Amino acid sequence: MWIKTLRLADFRNYGRLELELDKGINFFTGPNGSGKTSILEAASYLAVARSLRGANDGEVIRWGSAEFGVGGDIFSQGSTRTATLRFSRSGGKEATLDGERLTKLSDILGALRVAWFCPEDTWLTKGGPAERRRLLDMTLCQLAPAYLEALSGYRRALRQRNEALASWAPDEESERVVEVWTDRLVDYGSRVIAGRLELLPRLTSAVAGFHASVAGSDDLRLRYRSAMLPEPKSAADVVSPEQEIRELYARALREAADDERRRGFTLVGPHRDDLEVRLGDRVLRTFGSQGQHRTAAIALKLGEAAVLDEDGQGVVVLLDDIMSELDEERGGSLIELVEGLGQALMTSTREWPLSGNRPNSASFAVEKGRVFRH
């Protein structure tokens, strides 16, 4: 799948924009603040109904406007589908697919799959576990609607259970409320963990291959760490069945019950798990150099893109200003790897010799909310 046409209305610094894209690499150059990243952000809205840049919907509306709109013609499996997403301060967010309004925003998932990468993604390997969990969750949500349902249910149950624990008193009513939300937490949480563990060997294989191409080393490994599992799970481990995970999770919550009531929040679950990145036999987070973190993060995001394209439907890779982190040789190698994945939207503050004269590619100049094709 790839984006043939991208349309923006009152989005960031764009009043109106209709952009014809090529199915290969689309290279956008321009100074900082010109609107390059906004184009990638608009594509992320079509894929997951929100900004992968981390912005709130209201922040995306053009100054002086009351709403924004994003639309796109997406070519997939021999036909073109049209997706739109609109957000207004008064009416909230709504999406359409081929002219029909979707009853749930999540129904737009699958029309377009994207993998986003920016320089700040080095925090994937040197930061805390939240970003690494997000990598797993965003990949799985785009692949399986059932996973999104489980993740959303888990987050609701976790919020309600934490509220019950925060107001807990030693009486039957408090115990009953905590027990109700504990049951739901175990139900949804075991499905979340099972999904992550099923993904792990596929992601590890893809990441190791890309790391070998980018860094010349194939010893990058991923391990899933969870307090409820008997030991860290690597890609070589047999994936635990969901029923086994359910039993382990219920046991872990029983063992943590007294401590949770004292502290007033949930101490065990997929919201506290981690995806450990190892280079050889050492944890990258604790010893890696800046260069090792950069190449490992690139391999992780390319691995995400490869997994999203396992079924051959395609993926759009969104690469925001990562050329600033690479020399020309590594940048050229990255472009070649991305070309093998499908369509890419890439931004940079400088021209690259390798950006033009490539099959199915296009180069654009971005200037103060205006886009010009070279």
N, C-alpha and C positions, 0 to 999 in steps of 0.2 A: 504494500500500500504506500501511496505517496500523495502529497498535496499538490494538486494541479493549480488551484487558485486560492489565494488567501485574501479575505476581505476584513477590514477593520473600520469601525465607526466610533469616534470619540473615545479611542483607546490610547491611554497615555498621551503622547504629544501628537497623535494622529487624529485629524478631523475625519477624513475619508481616505482610504487606501485600498486599491485592488491590485494584487500582485500576482503575476503569472510566474510560476516556478518550474524549474526543470526537475526531472526525476533523479538526477545525480546530485552533485554538490552545488549548493547555492551559497555563494560567498558574499557576505555583506561587509563593506569597509566604511569607516567614517570615524570622526572624533568621538570621544566619550560624551554621552548625553545627547547624541544625535537621534537615537531611537532604534539602534540595531537590536539590542536585547529585547525590546518590546515586540519585535516580530517573532522571535522565538517564544516569548511568553504567550503570545496570542495562539500559537500552534499548540502550546500545552493546554490551554483552555479547551480546545476542540477535542483533545485526547482524554483529559481527566476532569474537566469542568472546574478547574481551578488553576491558580498560578503556581507553576513549579519553581518560580522565583521566590516564593514565600510571601508574596504580598496579599493583603486583604483585598477583597473585591472592590471596596470603596476607593482604595488607593489607586486603582487602575483607571478610573473614570477621568476623562480629560477635564482639565480645569475649566469650570464654568458650565459643565454639562451635568445632566441628571442621570445618565445611563451610558453604558458602552455595549457594543455588539461585536461579535467575532463570527465569521462564517468561512467555510471552506468547501471546495469541491475535492473529494478524496477518491482517487482511483484505486480500486482493490478488486482482485480476482475477475478482471475483465469488464468491470462496470464502474460507473462513477456515482458516488453518493454525496449528498450535500448535507453538511451539518452546520448548525448555528447555535450560538450561545449568547444570551443577552442578560445583563444585570442592570437593575435600576435601584436607586436608593429607596424608592417607595414600594416597589413590587417584588423585590428579590430577584432570584435567578431562574431562568427557564431555558430549555434547550429543545431543538427540533432536529429531526433526522428525516431527510427526504420530504420535508414539508409538514410532517406530523409532529405535534407537540408531544414530548416525552413525559409520562406521568412521574417518572423518577429521573433525577439527574444522572444517577448511576447507569441508566440505560444507554447513555452515550458512550460508555466504555466499550472498546473493541472496534468502534468505527475508525479509530486512528490510534496507533501505538507510538509512543515517543520515549526516548531516553535522553535526559538533560545532563549536560556536564558544563561546569564552569570552574575557574581557578580555585574558588573557595572549597571545591569538593575534595581538596587534600585533607579536609577535616574528616572525610570518610575513614581515613586510616589513622590519623593522629588525634582525633577528637574523641568524645564520649560515644557510647553505644547508640544513642538516639538516631543519629544519621545513618548508621549501618542497618538498624532495624527498618528505617524508612526505605532504604534501598530494596530490602526484601519485600516490604509491604507494597510499594508502588509497582514493583515487577509483578507480583502475584495478583494485585487488583486489576491490572490490565489484562492478565491472562485468564482469570477465573472470577466471574461474578459471585460465585459461592464464597470465595475467600473474602471479598469485600463485605459480604453479608456477615460473615463470622467476625471480621475485624471490627465492623461498626457495632455489632452486638456486644462484643467484648468491651469496647470502650464505654458503651452505655452502662453495662453491668459494673465495670470497674468504678465509674463515677458514682453510681448509686451505692455501691458497697462501701466506698470510701466515706461517703456522707453518713451511712449507717454506723460505720466504725467511729467516726469523729464524734457522733452523738450517743455512742453506746453507753448503756447503764446496765448494771447487773440485775436484769429482770427478764421475764419470759418474752415480752414484746420485742425488746432489743435483739434477743437471741433469734427470734423468729425472722425478723427482717434481715439480719445478717445471713442467716441460713438460706433464705430465698435467693439473695443475690450471689451467695457463694455457689449455689447449684448452677445458676446461669453463667457465672464466671468460668466454672469448670467446663461447662458445655461448649461455650464459644472459644475459650482459651485453648482447649485441647485441639480444636480444629485449626486455630491459628498456628500453633506449634507444629502440628502435623504437616500443614501446608509449607511452612518454612523448611522443615527437614526434607520434604520431598523435593523442594527446589534446590537444596544445597549441592548435591553432586553435579547437577546440570550446570549450575552457576560456576562451581569450582573448576570444572573442566574447561569452560569457555574462558574464564578469567586467566587460568594458567597458560592457555594458548596465546592469548593476547599479550600477557606479560612477557612471554618468551619473544614475541615479535617486537615489542616496544623496548624492553630492557635487556634482551638477550639472556634471560634467566627464566626457567620454567618451574622454579621451586616456590612459587607463591601458593599458599594453601589457605583455605577457609575452614573454621571450626565454629560450631554453634554451641554457645555456652548458656546453660540454664541451671538455676539452683535446684530445680525439681528432677532433672535428669541425672542418672548415676555418674556420668562422665561426659566430657565434651564430645560432641558428635562431629566427626569429620566426614568428608565425602565418601570415604571407604567404609564407613559404618553402615550397617543395615538400618533402614529407616524404621523407627518404632511405629507399630500400628496405633491408630488413634485411641483405641480402647486402653492400651497400655499407658499412653500419655495421660488419659483421663484419670486412671487410677493413681498414677504418680503425682498428678497435680492435686487431686483431692487429699492425698496423704500429706503432701507438703503444706497445704493450707491448714490441715488439722494440727500439724506440728508447730505451725507459726501462729496459731490462734491467740494464745495468751499475749504474745509479743505484739500482735496487731491490735488487740484491744487496748493495750497500754499506749501504743504510739498513735493509734487513730487512723491508720491507712493500711492498704494492702501491700504486703512485702514480697509476695511471690507471684510470678506470672510472666507471660510473654512481654509485658510492658517493661520488664527489668532485664530481659535476656540480651545477649550480645552476639554479634557475628565477629569472631576473632580473626584477624588477618595476620598470617604468619609468613615470614620469609625464611625458608629453611626450618630450623628448629627454634626460632626466636619470634617473639611477638613484635610485629612491626611498630606498633604504637609506642613501645617503650625504648626502642633503640634506633629506629630508622632515620636516615638522613632526609633532608628536604627533597633531594632528587628521587630517593626511593619511595617516599610518600607520593610524590607527583606521578611517577610511572605506575605505582600500584593503584592509585585512584583512577587513572586513565584506563587501566586494564579492567577494573571493577565496572566502570560505566560501559565500556565496550562489551564486556561480558553480559551485562544487563541487556544491552541491545541485541546481542546474539541470541539470548534466551527468548526474548520477545519475538524473535523471527524464526524460532524453531519450526513452526508449522508452515513456513514459507509464505505467509501472508504479507510480510514486510514490516519495517519499522522505520520511523523518521528519527534521526539522530540530531539533537540540538546541541551544538558546541559553541559556548559563549566565551570568546576571547581567550581560548586556551593556547593559541599560538604565541601569546606573549610569554608563556612559560617554557617554550620549546625553541631549540635552535632549528635552522632550516632543514637539516638532515632528519631530525626526529619529527619535525612538522610534516615533512614529505612522507615519511613512513606512516604517520597517523592518517594523512589524507588517503593513502592507498588502502589502509585497513578499513576506513570508513566507507570508501567506495564499494567495498565488498559486502557491506551491510544493507545498502539501499540508499534512500534519499537522505541528504544531510543539509541542515541550515547552519552555517558557520559565520561567526562574526570576528572581526579584528579591527584594530585601530590602524593597521598598516597593510599595504598591498603585499601579496605573496606571489612570487614567480610561478608557483605551481597552481595558482587559483584559476587561471584562464586556460583556454584551448584544451579542455578535457572533454571527453564524450559526455553528453547529457548534463553539462554543467552550465552555470550562469554566474556572472559577477555583477554586483550591484554597489552603487555608492549611496550612502545614507547621509542626509544633511538636513538637520533641523526639522525632522518629521516628514521629509520628502525622500523618495527612493528613485534612483535613476539606474537603468540597466545599461551596462557598458556594451 
